[in-house]
Amino acid sequence: MNFNDEKNYIFNLRLMKITGFYQLIYPSAPKCFGFNAYKVAAAIEVMTGVLSVSFLFSSSYYYLDNTNELMSHFMLVVAIFFSTFKIFWVSRNSKTIWNNLDMTSINFLSYTGHKKEILQNARAKSISTTILFVILWSSVTVAWCISPFFVKDVYLNVKFKDDEIRRFRYNSLNYVYPISGESYNEHFLYFYVVEMLQVVFWGHGTVAYDTFVISICISIAFQLKTIAVSYISLNDRKGDVKNLKDNDLEAIFNLKLLIQDQQNMFKKIKEIYKIFQPVTYVQLAAQSMLIILQAYMIFINHYNGFSLLSVPIIKLVVTVAPNIIHLFITCYLYSDINYQKDSMNFALYSSDWTAMSISYKKMLLFTMRMNDAEKLKLKISLRKIVNLEMFASVMHLTYSIISVLAKSYGNTNTK
């Protein structure tokens, strides 16, 4: 595949190269000791994430009497684990991803009568959406990186053995180190760099993977939409099948090309979904927990006297907003793919098939039956499909939990 001309592809090629995602899956990427140099870097990033999760777990033991910090650590464990898992999964399945990246090409479909402007619109949508998420996740990364410098006078009291209390300055992730509070605070910048780098790694993994997923989902939806539009307009084209009695063979040939395009897309979708399904399952579970936890922490912090303009609450708001938007966009994109796939039969029925020959009608009928038999939807269980209903259920659950908490604290105050 030749990806030199980025205008021929729907995905944001420039951004994928900037994040290193393209080089990570590129078979001929620069080598380091015989291995893909970017895979080596990804392995280092994964190991750093595993160490970070281990540090957060061990640090949580010392915050058992600090509910707010304990919840924060649990939230960070979920977020960093998910980002680490995404990088690991992409690196492991890089060959399959590369082999299916050609479906993002504007010239992937073989039928020459497709409306290419639909795919041009898809490219514009892909670029704008991925840039939006770069801005959103970058704002989260920056907020967590710079927050320690806006709360210089905040210290966390950590209880060690023999009831010893050590005071550690507030940091990005607030690891607990086996050193004295005086040594930690004196060399704070060194510890800050360690935690800041982990936040940056989290941001990089999140941006790189989301750029890929969003671009692929938009490509799939618009490629299917292009095929559906061609189905509808097939028999209306002046140069194709204007006179069906004299040009029936051409009509059948064009229909075969469209069916071939559709089957090629379905094959690509099946292979991509095999990669997406484990990550999407983890994502929906992780992001649902994060949204609920972050909303809970915003409520608790505000209830405990923090101003809505305080650094801890602003940091949480800046974090929860992209998570909600990301969950919505993910569910929306999969819903759109499901809709475009289900619209194939309607598109076939909407074509001018009544004036066609018996052979054409039979082929049309067989295609519609084949589409009905193709259950091509991303599921996280036997019954649950990834769609907007899933997003609505997560938001409803979050609202219910916050409502219960609000009533509970309201009753406590009344008493």
TIVEXDO-273230 format. One line per field, with one value per residue (C-alpha): residue number from 0; residue in one letter; x, y, z. Coordinates in pm, whole numbers, plus 32768, in hexadecimal, padded with zeros to 4 digits. Example, Ala and Ser with C-alpha at 12.3 -4.5 7.8 and 13.67 -1.06 7.14 Angstrom:
<rs>
nr <- c(0 / 1)
rest <- c(a / s)
east <- c(84CE / 8557)
north <- c(7E3E / 7F96)
up <- c(830C / 82CA)
</rs>
This chain:
<rs>
nr <- c(0 / 1 / 2 / 3 / 4 / 5 / 6 / 7 / 8 / 9 / 10 / 11 / 12 / 13 / 14 / 15 / 16 / 17 / 18 / 19 / 20 / 21 / 22 / 23 / 24 / 25 / 26 / 27 / 28 / 29 / 30 / 31 / 32 / 33 / 34 / 35 / 36 / 37 / 38 / 39 / 40 / 41 / 42 / 43 / 44 / 45 / 46 / 47 / 48 / 49 / 50 / 51 / 52 / 53 / 54 / 55 / 56 / 57 / 58 / 59 / 60 / 61 / 62 / 63 / 64 / 65 / 66 / 67 / 68 / 69 / 70 / 71 / 72 / 73 / 74 / 75 / 76 / 77 / 78 / 79 / 80 / 81 / 82 / 83 / 84 / 85 / 86 / 87 / 88 / 89 / 90 / 91 / 92 / 93 / 94 / 95 / 96 / 97 / 98 / 99 / 100 / 101 / 102 / 103 / 104 / 105 / 106 / 107 / 108 / 109 / 110 / 111 / 112 / 113 / 114 / 115 / 116 / 117 / 118 / 119 / 120 / 121 / 122 / 123 / 124 / 125 / 126 / 127 / 128 / 129 / 130 / 131 / 132 / 133 / 134 / 135 / 136 / 137 / 138 / 139 / 140 / 141 / 142 / 143 / 144 / 145 / 146 / 147 / 148 / 149 / 150 / 151 / 152 / 153 / 154 / 155 / 156 / 157 / 158 / 159 / 160 / 161 / 162 / 163 / 164 / 165 / 166 / 167 / 168 / 169 / 170 / 171 / 172 / 173 / 174 / 175 / 176 / 177 / 178 / 179 / 180 / 181 / 182 / 183 / 184 / 185 / 186 / 187 / 188 / 189 / 190 / 191 / 192 / 193 / 194 / 195 / 196 / 197 / 198 / 199 / 200 / 201 / 202 / 203 / 204 / 205 / 206 / 207 / 208 / 209 / 210 / 211 / 212 / 213 / 214 / 215 / 216 / 217 / 218 / 219 / 220 / 221 / 222 / 223 / 224 / 225 / 226 / 227 / 228 / 229 / 230 / 231 / 232 / 233 / 234 / 235 / 236 / 237 / 238 / 239 / 240 / 241 / 242 / 243 / 244 / 245 / 246 / 247 / 248 / 249 / 250 / 251 / 252 / 253 / 254 / 255 / 256 / 257 / 258 / 259 / 260 / 261 / 262 / 263 / 264 / 265 / 266 / 267 / 268 / 269 / 270 / 271 / 272 / 273 / 274 / 275 / 276 / 277 / 278 / 279 / 280 / 281 / 282 / 283 / 284 / 285 / 286 / 287 / 288 / 289 / 290 / 291 / 292 / 293 / 294 / 295 / 296 / 297 / 298 / 299 / 300 / 301 / 302 / 303 / 304 / 305 / 306 / 307 / 308 / 309 / 310 / 311 / 312 / 313 / 314 / 315 / 316 / 317 / 318 / 319 / 320 / 321 / 322 / 323 / 324 / 325 / 326 / 327 / 328 / 329 / 330 / 331 / 332 / 333 / 334 / 335 / 336 / 337 / 338 / 339 / 340 / 341 / 342 / 343 / 344 / 345 / 346 / 347 / 348 / 349 / 350 / 351 / 352 / 353 / 354 / 355 / 356 / 357 / 358 / 359 / 360 / 361 / 362 / 363 / 364 / 365 / 366 / 367 / 368 / 369 / 370 / 371 / 372 / 373 / 374 / 375 / 376 / 377 / 378 / 379 / 380 / 381 / 382 / 383 / 384 / 385 / 386 / 387 / 388 / 389 / 390 / 391 / 392 / 393 / 394 / 395 / 396 / 397 / 398 / 399 / 400 / 401 / 402 / 403 / 404 / 405 / 406 / 407 / 408 / 409 / 410 / 411 / 412 / 413 / 414)
rest <- c(m / n / f / n / d / e / k / n / y / i / f / n / l / r / l / m / k / i / t / g / f / y / q / l / i / y / p / s / a / p / k / c / f / g / f / n / a / y / k / v / a / a / a / i / e / v / m / t / g / v / l / s / v / s / f / l / f / s / s / s / y / y / y / l / d / n / t / n / e / l / m / s / h / f / m / l / v / v / a / i / f / f / s / t / f / k / i / f / w / v / s / r / n / s / k / t / i / w / n / n / l / d / m / t / s / i / n / f / l / s / y / t / g / h / k / k / e / i / l / q / n / a / r / a / k / s / i / s / t / t / i / l / f / v / i / l / w / s / s / v / t / v / a / w / c / i / s / p / f / f / v / k / d / v / y / l / n / v / k / f / k / d / d / e / i / r / r / f / r / y / n / s / l / n / y / v / y / p / i / s / g / e / s / y / n / e / h / f / l / y / f / y / v / v / e / m / l / q / v / v / f / w / g / h / g / t / v / a / y / d / t / f / v / i / s / i / c / i / s / i / a / f / q / l / k / t / i / a / v / s / y / i / s / l / n / d / r / k / g / d / v / k / n / l / k / d / n / d / l / e / a / i / f / n / l / k / l / l / i / q / d / q / q / n / m / f / k / k / i / k / e / i / y / k / i / f / q / p / v / t / y / v / q / l / a / a / q / s / m / l / i / i / l / q / a / y / m / i / f / i / n / h / y / n / g / f / s / l / l / s / v / p / i / i / k / l / v / v / t / v / a / p / n / i / i / h / l / f / i / t / c / y / l / y / s / d / i / n / y / q / k / d / s / m / n / f / a / l / y / s / s / d / w / t / a / m / s / i / s / y / k / k / m / l / l / f / t / m / r / m / n / d / a / e / k / l / k / l / k / i / s / l / r / k / i / v / n / l / e / m / f / a / s / v / m / h / l / t / y / s / i / i / s / v / l / a / k / s / y / g / n / t / n / t / k)
east <- c(8000 / 807B / 801D / 80EC / 7FBB / 7EF8 / 7DD8 / 7D78 / 7D2C / 7C12 / 7CDE / 7DB5 / 7F03 / 7FCC / 7F4F / 7F8B / 80F4 / 8121 / 80A6 / 817B / 804F / 8094 / 81FF / 8192 / 80CB / 81A8 / 825D / 8393 / 83BE / 8521 / 85BD / 865D / 8721 / 8651 / 8505 / 841C / 84A8 / 834A / 82E0 / 840A / 8397 / 8234 / 82B9 / 836A / 8228 / 8165 / 8261 / 8254 / 80DB / 80EC / 81E1 / 8101 / 7FD2 / 80A3 / 8113 / 7FAE / 7F35 / 8046 / 800E / 7E99 / 7EE8 / 7F63 / 7E2B / 7D2E / 7CC5 / 7CB9 / 7B83 / 7BB7 / 7D1D / 7CC4 / 7BB4 / 7CA9 / 7DA5 / 7CA0 / 7C3B / 7DA7 / 7DDA / 7CB2 / 7D1F / 7E8F / 7E41 / 7D55 / 7E4D / 7F62 / 7E84 / 7E31 / 7FA0 / 7FEC / 7EC5 / 7F1D / 8089 / 801E / 7F27 / 7FEF / 7FFE / 7E84 / 7E49 / 7F3C / 7E9B / 7D46 / 7DAF / 7D75 / 7BFC / 7C2D / 7C96 / 7BAC / 7BFC / 7BC1 / 7A6E / 7A82 / 793E / 7991 / 783D / 785F / 7835 / 7992 / 791D / 787E / 79D5 / 7A6F / 7972 / 79D8 / 7B44 / 7AE7 / 7A16 / 7B2C / 7C30 / 7B54 / 7AE3 / 7C41 / 7CC4 / 7BA8 / 7C17 / 7D83 / 7D17 / 7C3A / 7D36 / 7E54 / 7D91 / 7D69 / 7EDE / 7F43 / 7E4F / 7EDA / 8043 / 8031 / 7F3E / 8056 / 80D7 / 7F84 / 7F69 / 80C7 / 8055 / 7F8A / 8023 / 7FA3 / 7FC9 / 8030 / 8026 / 8142 / 8196 / 819E / 80A4 / 81B5 / 811F / 81E0 / 817A / 81A2 / 816B / 8044 / 80B7 / 801D / 7FD7 / 8034 / 8100 / 8176 / 82EE / 83B1 / 8472 / 8447 / 8360 / 8483 / 854F / 8421 / 83C7 / 8532 / 8557 / 83F1 / 8447 / 84E7 / 83B2 / 82D7 / 838B / 8353 / 81DD / 81B9 / 8256 / 8159 / 803E / 80D8 / 80F2 / 7F83 / 7F27 / 7FF8 / 7F5E / 7DFF / 7E2D / 7EE1 / 7DDA / 7CAF / 7D38 / 7D3D / 7BEA / 7B2C / 7BC4 / 7B74 / 7A0D / 79CC / 7A6B / 798E / 784E / 788D / 7906 / 77C0 / 76FD / 77A6 / 7743 / 75DB / 75C1 / 7646 / 7542 / 742C / 74AB / 7528 / 7407 / 73E9 / 753C / 7528 / 7659 / 761C / 74C1 / 73E5 / 7338 / 7321 / 72A4 / 73D3 / 74CD / 7470 / 75CB / 7668 / 756A / 75C0 / 7735 / 7719 / 7649 / 7752 / 785E / 7794 / 7757 / 78CB / 7917 / 7821 / 78B2 / 7A15 / 79A8 / 78F8 / 7A33 / 7B06 / 7A0B / 7A11 / 7B8D / 7B96 / 7A82 / 7B53 / 7C56 / 7B5E / 7A83 / 7B6F / 7BE0 / 7A7E / 7A07 / 7B1A / 7ADE / 7969 / 79A3 / 7AC4 / 7A28 / 78DB / 798F / 7A5F / 7932 / 787B / 79B0 / 7A06 / 78A2 / 789E / 79E9 / 7974 / 783C / 78FC / 7A07 / 7904 / 783D / 7978 / 79A9 / 7A78 / 7A19 / 79AD / 7AD7 / 7BD0 / 7CEA / 7C73 / 7B13 / 7B89 / 7C77 / 7B59 / 7A6B / 7B74 / 7B99 / 7A2E / 79BA / 7A9F / 7A43 / 78D1 / 790B / 79EB / 78EE / 77DC / 78A9 / 790D / 77A6 / 7731 / 7830 / 77D7 / 7665 / 76A7 / 775C / 7636 / 7543 / 7609 / 7623 / 74AD / 745C / 74E9 / 73A5 / 72DB / 73CD / 73A7 / 722C / 7230 / 72DD / 720C / 7204 / 7099 / 70F6 / 7220 / 7241 / 71F9 / 736F / 73AC / 7289 / 7308 / 7461 / 73C8 / 72F8 / 7421 / 74EB / 73D7 / 73C2 / 753B / 752D / 7421 / 74F8 / 762C / 761F / 773F / 772A / 782A / 77B3 / 7840 / 775C / 7665 / 7553 / 75F8 / 7653 / 7735 / 764B / 75B7 / 74D0 / 7602 / 767B / 7523 / 7525 / 767C / 760E / 74C8 / 758A / 7676 / 7550 / 74A4 / 75DA / 7612 / 74A1 / 74AD / 75E7 / 754D / 7417 / 74EC / 75C4 / 7493 / 73EB / 752D / 7539 / 73CC / 7406)
north <- c(8000 / 8159 / 825E / 8377 / 843A / 8476 / 8519 / 83C3 / 833D / 8382 / 835F / 8478 / 83F5 / 8523 / 8504 / 838C / 83CB / 84DA / 83F2 / 82D3 / 81F0 / 81D2 / 8172 / 8079 / 7FAC / 7FF4 / 7EB0 / 7F68 / 8054 / 809F / 7F7A / 7F6D / 7E2A / 7D85 / 7DFC / 7F14 / 8041 / 80C3 / 7F71 / 7F82 / 80DC / 8055 / 7F37 / 8034 / 80FC / 7FC2 / 7F61 / 80C2 / 80A9 / 7F5C / 7FF0 / 811D / 8043 / 7F7C / 80BD / 813B / 7FF3 / 7FF3 / 8165 / 8129 / 8067 / 81A6 / 8267 / 817C / 8290 / 8396 / 833F / 8455 / 83F2 / 8280 / 82BB / 838C / 826F / 8173 / 825D / 8280 / 8105 / 80D7 / 81EF / 818D / 801A / 805F / 8140 / 803E / 7F24 / 7FE5 / 8017 / 7EA9 / 7E2E / 7F07 / 7E98 / 7D2D / 7D4A / 7E3C / 7D50 / 7D20 / 7E95 / 7EE4 / 7DE5 / 7E84 / 7FF0 / 7FF4 / 8008 / 8173 / 81C6 / 829E / 81B2 / 806E / 8023 / 7F8D / 8013 / 814C / 81EF / 8235 / 839C / 83F2 / 8536 / 8463 / 83D8 / 8533 / 85A2 / 8474 / 84E3 / 8641 / 85AE / 84BF / 85D4 / 86C6 / 85B9 / 8539 / 869B / 86D9 / 85B0 / 861A / 8764 / 86BA / 85B3 / 86AF / 8794 / 8672 / 8622 / 878C / 87BA / 868E / 86EF / 8859 / 882C / 87FA / 895A / 89F5 / 894F / 8984 / 899A / 8858 / 872B / 85C8 / 852B / 83C0 / 82CE / 81D0 / 80C5 / 811F / 8238 / 8307 / 8423 / 849E / 85D2 / 85B8 / 86DB / 86B6 / 8621 / 85B4 / 844C / 8457 / 8319 / 82C0 / 828E / 81D6 / 8310 / 8422 / 8545 / 8638 / 8585 / 856E / 86DE / 874A / 8688 / 86BA / 8713 / 85BF / 8509 / 85FA / 85A5 / 8430 / 845C / 8560 / 8474 / 8367 / 845F / 84B8 / 8346 / 831C / 8445 / 83C2 / 8266 / 82F1 / 83E7 / 82EC / 81DD / 82C7 / 835E / 8202 / 818B / 82C8 / 82CA / 815A / 817A / 82AC / 81FA / 80C8 / 8193 / 826D / 8151 / 8099 / 81DA / 8204 / 80A2 / 80DB / 821F / 8169 / 8057 / 815B / 821A / 80EC / 80DA / 8252 / 8283 / 82F3 / 8238 / 80F7 / 8061 / 8164 / 8065 / 7F26 / 7E4D / 7E9C / 7EBF / 7DB3 / 7D15 / 7E5F / 7E87 / 7D31 / 7D75 / 7EBD / 7E15 / 7D05 / 7E0F / 7EB5 / 7D66 / 7D20 / 7E72 / 7E29 / 7CD0 / 7D59 / 7E5B / 7D54 / 7C7E / 7DA6 / 7E01 / 7C9E / 7CA2 / 7DFC / 7DA3 / 7C7D / 7D7E / 7E80 / 7D9B / 7D55 / 7EC0 / 7F46 / 7E5E / 7EDB / 8042 / 803F / 7FA3 / 808C / 81CA / 8185 / 815D / 8295 / 836D / 82F4 / 8319 / 8472 / 84EF / 845E / 8506 / 8657 / 863D / 85CF / 86DB / 87EA / 8767 / 876B / 88DD / 88EF / 8A09 / 89A9 / 8A7C / 89C5 / 8901 / 87A1 / 87DC / 888A / 8766 / 866F / 8739 / 8753 / 85D8 / 8569 / 8641 / 8598 / 8443 / 8488 / 8517 / 83F1 / 82F0 / 83A1 / 83B6 / 8247 / 81D3 / 82C2 / 8244 / 80D7 / 8130 / 81DD / 80A8 / 7FCE / 80BD / 80C6 / 7F4C / 7F23 / 8022 / 7F43 / 7E87 / 7FC7 / 8056 / 7F1F / 7F30 / 80A4 / 8069 / 804D / 7ED1 / 7EA8 / 7EE2 / 7DF6 / 7C96 / 7B59 / 7B0F / 7C66 / 7C3F / 7AED / 7B7A / 7C9C / 7BB0 / 7AD1 / 7C06 / 7C7B / 7B22 / 7B1E / 7C73 / 7BF8 / 7ACF / 7BA9 / 7C08 / 7CFB / 7DC5 / 7E00 / 7D5C / 7D52 / 7C2F / 7B4A / 7C51 / 7DA1 / 7E63 / 7F94 / 80B2 / 81F4 / 8136 / 80BD / 8224 / 8289 / 816D / 81D8 / 8343 / 82D5 / 8202 / 8326 / 8411 / 8314 / 82E8 / 8460 / 8494 / 838E / 842C / 8586 / 850B / 844B / 8579 / 8658 / 8579 / 856F / 86EB / 86FE / 8618)
up <- c(8000 / 7FA7 / 80AB / 8019 / 7FA1 / 80E1 / 8020 / 7F96 / 80F1 / 81E1 / 831F / 83A8 / 8325 / 8397 / 84FD / 8501 / 849A / 85A0 / 86B5 / 8632 / 85FE / 8489 / 84C5 / 85D2 / 84D5 / 83A5 / 833F / 82BF / 83E7 / 8465 / 851F / 8677 / 86B7 / 85A8 / 8636 / 85CE / 868B / 86CE / 8759 / 8844 / 88B2 / 88D9 / 89B1 / 8A91 / 8AA7 / 8B04 / 8C11 / 8C9C / 8CAB / 8D62 / 8E5F / 8E8C / 8ED2 / 8FCD / 907C / 908B / 9121 / 9229 / 9273 / 92A5 / 93E2 / 9486 / 9426 / 94C3 / 95B3 / 949C / 93CE / 92D0 / 9281 / 9284 / 917F / 90B4 / 90B5 / 9048 / 8F2D / 8EC1 / 8ECA / 8DDF / 8CF2 / 8CDA / 8CBB / 8B99 / 8AE3 / 8B16 / 8A9A / 895B / 8901 / 894C / 887C / 874E / 8758 / 876B / 8648 / 8572 / 8446 / 8438 / 8460 / 8346 / 825D / 8291 / 827F / 8107 / 813F / 81A9 / 8046 / 7F79 / 7E55 / 7F15 / 7E73 / 7D15 / 7C7D / 7BB5 / 7BDE / 7D53 / 7DC7 / 7E41 / 7EE2 / 7FF7 / 804D / 8037 / 813D / 820B / 81FE / 8276 / 8391 / 83F5 / 8405 / 84C9 / 85C2 / 8606 / 8636 / 872C / 87FD / 87EC / 8888 / 898C / 89FE / 89EF / 8AD8 / 8BCD / 8BB8 / 8BEC / 8D0E / 8DCA / 8D7C / 8DF1 / 8F15 / 901B / 8FD6 / 901F / 9174 / 91FC / 9365 / 9362 / 940F / 9439 / 9590 / 955F / 9682 / 9693 / 9795 / 9906 / 98BC / 9816 / 9746 / 9618 / 9554 / 93DB / 92F1 / 9203 / 90B6 / 8F6B / 8FD3 / 9145 / 9159 / 92B8 / 92C1 / 93D2 / 9436 / 9535 / 94F0 / 950D / 9400 / 931A / 933A / 9314 / 91CD / 915E / 8FF5 / 8FB7 / 9030 / 8F6F / 8E29 / 8E63 / 8E9B / 8D8A / 8C8A / 8CE3 / 8CAA / 8B59 / 8AFE / 8B59 / 8A7B / 895A / 8967 / 897A / 885A / 8779 / 87A0 / 8787 / 8646 / 85B0 / 862E / 85D2 / 8475 / 843B / 84B6 / 83DE / 82B4 / 82E2 / 830A / 81DA / 80FC / 814A / 810F / 7FBD / 7F59 / 7FCC / 7F02 / 7DD0 / 7E00 / 7E01 / 7CD4 / 7C0E / 7B19 / 7AF7 / 7A59 / 78F2 / 787E / 793F / 7919 / 7877 / 779C / 7866 / 7748 / 7671 / 7789 / 7886 / 7889 / 78EB / 7A03 / 7A90 / 7A6D / 7B2E / 7C3B / 7C5D / 7C8B / 7D9F / 7E4B / 7E33 / 7ED1 / 7FE7 / 802C / 8031 / 8132 / 8205 / 8202 / 8274 / 8384 / 8410 / 8428 / 84C7 / 85BD / 8638 / 86A4 / 8721 / 87F0 / 8919 / 892A / 8908 / 8A1B / 8B06 / 8A96 / 8ADE / 8C33 / 8C88 / 8C02 / 8CAB / 8DF8 / 8DBA / 8D6B / 8EA3 / 8F80 / 8EFE / 8F22 / 9083 / 90DD / 9055 / 912E / 9266 / 9240 / 9212 / 9339 / 9412 / 93D0 / 9293 / 91A9 / 904A / 8FD6 / 90B3 / 900D / 9074 / 8FEC / 8EAD / 8E6F / 8E97 / 8DBC / 8CAC / 8CC4 / 8CD6 / 8BB0 / 8AAC / 8B39 / 8B08 / 89AA / 894F / 89C7 / 8906 / 87C4 / 87E1 / 880D / 86FC / 85FE / 8639 / 8626 / 84D9 / 8455 / 84C1 / 8417 / 82D2 / 82CE / 8310 / 8200 / 80ED / 80B4 / 80B1 / 7FB0 / 7ED7 / 7EF2 / 7EA0 / 7D54 / 7C18 / 7C21 / 7BAE / 7A41 / 7A4D / 79C3 / 7A8A / 7AAA / 7B3D / 7C31 / 7CA5 / 7CE4 / 7DA2 / 7E79 / 7EC8 / 7F2E / 8019 / 80BA / 80E2 / 818D / 827C / 82DB / 831A / 848D / 847A / 85BC / 86CB / 880D / 896C / 89C8 / 8919 / 892F / 896E / 8834 / 883E / 87E3 / 8869 / 8950 / 8A0B / 8A37 / 8AB6 / 8BB5 / 8C3C / 8C61 / 8D04 / 8DFE / 8E49 / 8E7F / 8F62 / 903C / 905E / 90AC / 91BF / 924F / 9247 / 92FF / 93F8 / 944A / 9451 / 9553 / 9621 / 962A / 968E / 97B5)
</rs>
